[in-house]
Amino acid sequence: MTPRVLTRAAVAGLTAAALFGATACGSGFDDPAGETTQSTGPASLQIMIGSSGDAETKAVQDAAAAWATSSGNQATVVPAQDLTQQLGQGLAGGNPPDVFYVDASRFADYASVGALEPYGDKISNVGDFYESLRNTFTYDGKLYCAPKDFSTLALQINTELWSKAGLTDADVPTTWEQLTATAKKIKAKGMVPLVLGDTRDRIGAFFVQNGGWLLSEDGKSATGESPENVAALTHVKQMVTDGLVRFPKQLDAGWSGEAFGKGAAVMTIEGNWIKGALQNDFPNVKYQVVELPAGPAGKGTLSFTQCWGIAAKSKYKEQAIKFVEAMTSGEQQIAFAKAFGVMPSRESVRDQYTAEFPADKPFIDGAAYAQGPVNAPKMDSVLQDLEAGLQGLANGDPKSILANFDKNAKAALGGS
């Protein structure tokens, strides 16, 4: 699959259990007796990343080496085989790396047990990071860590199949109504209109477009069974029932990008990671990218992001912050974008990025209205249960699926 899909799958593991178990046993991260004496002067930073491949590993190692040379420090970058497991063991054992990638889907678990240093307000020009990304890494009112980069969802259109269906630029959908109308035209030509992942990380965009989301803005209340969400999920189910949407497994594909690359569907909804996947696996596919169609409440998409976490137990917090400062400078973010295809998290380099990668503009435009992931601790099993419900959507009841989420989420939130 794609780098981002692999990353998100990898972060669904055991860290929360390890961290919460350590806290329960009396070795909690907030224990004053366990505070680490800070070291001044040259540091030897250990940096752990969850790399998407050789290009990312080399780019981060080169950037770290340049920082170390210019600052008089040492910086060792280790690409983890399993970031969640290795990081969880390090944090729970009291010997974590100084700096590490933190996926947004795991952030609240780390922050809630004091594993992270809340350094966000010490980074220069912190307001330059997209607001939606700052919100994602804010817990109990504190910005914990600097967003590293991000991805959003957009609509991909196979231009050859589009023309074969007799469609033109005038048919590119910008609203739910237009998406349905266009999908019906495609279906009438005997083709599958849209392949959509049957997960919250894809279907969730429809919730946002209808003014809903799974949790309240402060992350403390379950809002899954809201009228907005029920209507959105009912809309998706209707498209499935009408044959306008198919899930990847219905098209003998592991994910939507594969089905789209094989020409099994005219459209799909995926993130900017699809570009590399198509280049590698389906280089002859011609397609265009547009923003997701707006729903009744307006435009909406989902964002996927990571931050540079700093361990609360690091001996080199001051130096680690300076390292993160260098890694999140606009110049360095553009270098990372060129090296391995990520989108910069700073608004100030947006125009430079779109000039370099004009076809990706719909993705970065989505930052203005993107919703981050569920931002609360102890939600793994709750979200896995929601996924199971969504995978049975074709024969399921949208209201019941969302009511079940609320029941489970309230139990988890109440125990946090």
N, C-alpha and C positions, 0 to 999 in steps of 0.2 A: 504494500500500500504506500501511501504518501508519507513524507516525513512528519507532517503535522498529525495525521491520523495515528501513526506509530507513537508519537509523543503522547498524545492524549490517552491512548490505550495503556501506555506504560505507567501513567500516573494514577491508575485506578487501584493500586495495590495496598500494601500493608502498613504504610507509614503511620496512619492515624492510630492503629492499634499499638504500634511500638511506642509512639509518643505518649499517648494517654496512659499506657501501661507504666511507662517510666514515671510519669507524674504521680500516678496513684501509689507507687511504691516509695514515695518520699524523696525522689531525686528530680523534682520538678525544676523547670527552667527559671521559675521566679523565686527560687529559694535563695535568700540573701547570702546564706553561708556558702553557696556554690558559685558566687560571683567570681569572674575571672579577672585577675590582675592584668591591667592593660600595659602593653609594651610600647615604648616610644622608639624613635629612630628607625633604622632599616627593618623592614618586615620580610618574612618569608611566607607569602600568601599561598594557601592551597585553594584552588578554584575547581569546582566540580560542575560539569555541564552535561546535559542530555543532548548529544549532538545528532543532527539529522544526517550526517555523513562526513566524508573526508573534507569537503569544501568548508563546512562550518568549523570543524575541528581546527583546521589549518588557519582559518581567518582569526579565530579567537586566540589561538596560541601565538600567532604573529602579533596581534594587537597587545596581548599581555606582555610579550617580550619587549615590545617597543616601550610600553609604559614602565616596565621594570628598569630598562636601561636609562630612561630619562629621569626617573625618580630615585634611583639608587636602591631600589628594593628588589626582591626576588618574587616571581609569580609562576607557579607550576599549575598548568591546566590539565585536568584529568577528565577525559570523556568517559562517563560511567557506562557500564554495560546495562545496568538497570538502575536508573537514577533514583527512583522511589525507594527501592530496597536499600541501596547503599547509603543514601542520604538519611533514611529512617534509622538505620543502624548507627550511623555516626552521631546523629542528634540524640538518640536515646542513650547511647553509650557515653555521652559527654565529650566526644572527640570529633566534632563535625568539621568539614572544610570551612574555611573562613568565608568564602563567597560561593554561591551556587545558584543555579537556575531554580526558580520556583514557579510551577505551573499555576495558573489562576484557579484551576479546579481543586488544588490542594492548599492554596494560600491560607484559607481560614483555619484549617487544621493546624498548621504550623503556628500561626499568629496566636491562636486561642490558648496555647499552652506555653507561650513565652519563648518559643524556640528562635524567633526572629528578632533582630535588633530593629527598632522602629526609627530608621534614619532618614526617611523620605524628605523631611523638611530641611535637611542639611545639603541637599543637592542643589546646585545652581539653577536658577530659572525653572523651578519645579512646575510653574504654571504653564510651561511650554509643552509638557506632556499632555496628550489628549485627555480631556476631562473624563471620558468614559473609562480610560485606562487607569487614571488616578483613583477613580471610584472603585475599580476592581480590586486595587491593592490597599484599600483603606479598611481598617478594622477598629471598631470602637472609637471612631473619630480620628484615628491616626493613620497617616500615609506611611506604610511600613517600608516600601521598597520601590525603586525606580523601574518603571516598565522597560523591558528590554527591546521589544518589538511587538508586532501584532499581525493578525490576519482577520479578515471579515468574509462573510458570504456574499456572493453575487450570482447572477444568472448567466450561465454559459449557453450559447446557441450554436449548433452545428450549421454553418452557413450553407453547405452543400445540400443537406437535407431540408433546410429552411426553403431554399429555392425550389427544391424538388416538390415540396408541398404547395408551391404556388404563392409563397409569402414574400413580402417585401419589407423594407425598413418601416413602413407604416404599420406593420403588424407587430412590431416589437412591443411587448406589453409593459405598461407602466402602472397598471392598477390590477387588483384582483379580477375585476370584471373583464378586463382586456386579456389577462392570462387565461381565463376560462374560455373566452371566445376564440382566442388563437389556438388553444389546445384542442378545441372541438374541430377546427379546420384541419389540424394535423391528423387527428384521429380519423377523420373522414377520408384521408388519403391512405389509410391503412398503416400508419406509423404510430409509435408510442410517443406521446407529446413530451412528458416530463418524467425523469427518474429522480427520485427523492430518497435520501437516507431516512430510514424509519427510526430515528433517534431524536432526543431532545435537542441535540446540536444542529439539527436541520429543521425539524418541524417547529422548534421553538421560535424561529424567525417569524412564523405566522402569528404567534402569540403577541409578539412585540408590535407587529403591523396592525394588530387590532386593539392596541392599548393595554395589553396584559403582560404578565410575567409570573413566574412560579413563586417568587418571594417578594415581600414588601421591600421598599427602597432601603430600609435599614437592615435587611436580612434577618429580621427577627420573627416574622410572621409568614405563615404559608398562605399563598393566594392562588393556588392552582385552580380551584373550582370557581374562579370569578366568571361572571357572564362573558367577559371579553375572551377569556381562554377557552371556555366551552364553545363559544361561537366559532372561534378560530379552528379548533380541533374538529368541530363538526364540518366546517368548510373543507378541511383537508380530507376528511373521510369521504365526503361527497365526491370530491375529485377522484379519489381511489375507486369508489363505487361506479362512477361514470366512465372509468377506463382512461381518465386523463392523466393520472399519476400511477406510476409503478414503482415498487421498491426494488432495490438492487437484486435481492435473492429471486424475485420473480422474473428477472432477466438473466439469471445464471451468472451473476456478477458478485464480486466480493464487496464492492463499494460503487457509489454512483459514478465516479470518474472512470472506472473500468467499463461500465455499461455505456457511458457516453462515448468513450474512446472507440468502442467496438461498433458504434453506430446503431446501438439498440434503442436509443431515444434521441429525440431532436434537441431537447433541453435538459439541463440539470442545474442544481443549486449546490455549489461547492465554494471552497475558499481559494485563495490565490496559490495554494500549494498544488492545485490541479495543473498549473502551467508546466512545472517540472515533470509531473507524472505523465502528462500527455507527450511532452518532448521525448521522454525516455521510452515510453511504451507504445505510443500511437502518434509518431511524428508527422504523419500525413493528414491528420485531422485538421480541417480548417474551421475555426470558430471565432466568435466574438464574445466579449464580456460586457454586460450591462448591469446597472443597479437592479436590485430586486424590486419587483412591482410593489407599489404602496398598497396598504390595506385601508380599511375604513378610518383608522386613526393616523394614517400617514406612512411615511417611510420607516422601515425597521429592518435591522439585520443583527447578527450575532458577532461578537468579537472573541478571538482566542489569543491569549497573550501569556507571557511569562515575565517575571521580574528578576532582577539581580538581588537575591536574598543574601543577607549578612547574618551569620550566626550570632546569637546573643552571647554565646560562650567564646567567641573569637578573642584572641589576645591582641588582635591588630585591627580593631574597629576603625580607628582614625585612618589608617592606611587603606583599609578595605573600602571606605567611603570614597577616598581619592581614586582608587582603582575604578569603582563604579562610575564616578564622575567622568573619567576618561572613556569608558566603554559606551557611555550614553551621550557623548558629545554629538552634535549634528554631523560633523565630519566623519566620525567613526561609524555612525549609524548608516550613512550613505555607503561607506566602504563595505560594511556587512551586507547591505542590500545588494551591492554588485557581486559580492562573493558567493552568497548563498540564498538570495531571493526573498529576504524578509522585508517587511515594511517598517520604516522608522517610526518610533513612538513619539518623536518631537514634531510638533506642528511647523516649526520654523524651517524645516527642510522638506516640507511637503511639495512645494513647487519644484524643487530640485529633483525630488524623486519622480514626480510625474513627467518631468522633462526627459529623464533617463528611461522611464518605463511607462510610456503613454497608454499602453493597452491595459495597464493595471489601475488606471484612474478610478474606475467604478468601485474597486475594492477600498482604496484609501478614502474615497468620498464617503463611504459607509461609516467611517469613524465618527462622523458628526451625529449619527443616530443609532449607534450600535449598543447592544445590551451585552454585558459581560456574563460569565457563567454564574451559577448558583454560588453565592458567597457566604457560606455558613459551615461551621464544623460538623463533623459526625454525620454527613449526609450521604456517604457512599452507598449504603444498602438501600436507602430511600430512592436514590436516583437510579440504581440498578433495577429496582422494582418498577419505576416509571418506564424505563426502557422496555421492559418486558410487556408492559401494557401498550405502549406505542407500537411495538412489533406485532401486536394482535389487533391493531386498530381496524383493519378491514372487517373483522367480525365483532369488534368490541363497541362499547358505549362510551363516547367521549366524556360525558359527565361522570360516569363511574370511574374511569381511568384517572381523572383529575381529582375526584373526591378521595380516592385511595391514596394518591400522592399527598394530599393535605393531611389525611389522618396520620400517615407515616412521618411526614415532615414535622407535624406538631409534636409528636412524641420525641423526635430527635432534637428539635429546638428546645423543648422543655427540659431536656436533660443536659443541655450544653452549659 
